[in-house]
Amino acid sequence: MTATMPIPVIATHDIQQRSYPPIKAGTPGEITDVGGASTVSYTVMFRPAEGDTVTLRDLGRMDLREA
């Protein structure tokens, strides 16, 4: 079993998903999972300045950039 380190990223724009607090552009996060067959999607744990971590799924390449 190989352990991989989370990949640091930054939100490229404001992101809003149902029942989760909004993530503002520039918020740092880490890719924790990569999925998808025909289209790659990412699960990212963000760390907003306001408090707790927020994990969003099904994000695409246009939603993120390397930190």
Rosetta blueprint (number, residue, H / E / L):
1 M L
2 T L
3 A L
4 T L
5 M L
6 P L
7 I E
8 P E
9 V E
10 I E
11 A E
12 T L
13 H L
14 D L
15 I E
16 Q L
17 Q L
18 R L
19 S L
20 Y L
21 P L
22 P L
23 I E
24 K L
25 A L
26 G L
27 T L
28 P E
29 G E
30 E E
31 I E
32 T E
33 D E
34 V E
35 G E
36 G L
37 A L
38 S L
39 T L
40 V L
41 S E
42 Y E
43 T E
44 V E
45 M E
46 F E
47 R L
48 P L
49 A L
50 E L
51 G L
52 D L
53 T L
54 V E
55 T E
56 L E
57 R E
58 D E
59 L E
60 G L
61 R H
62 M H
63 D H
64 L E
65 R E
66 E E
67 A L
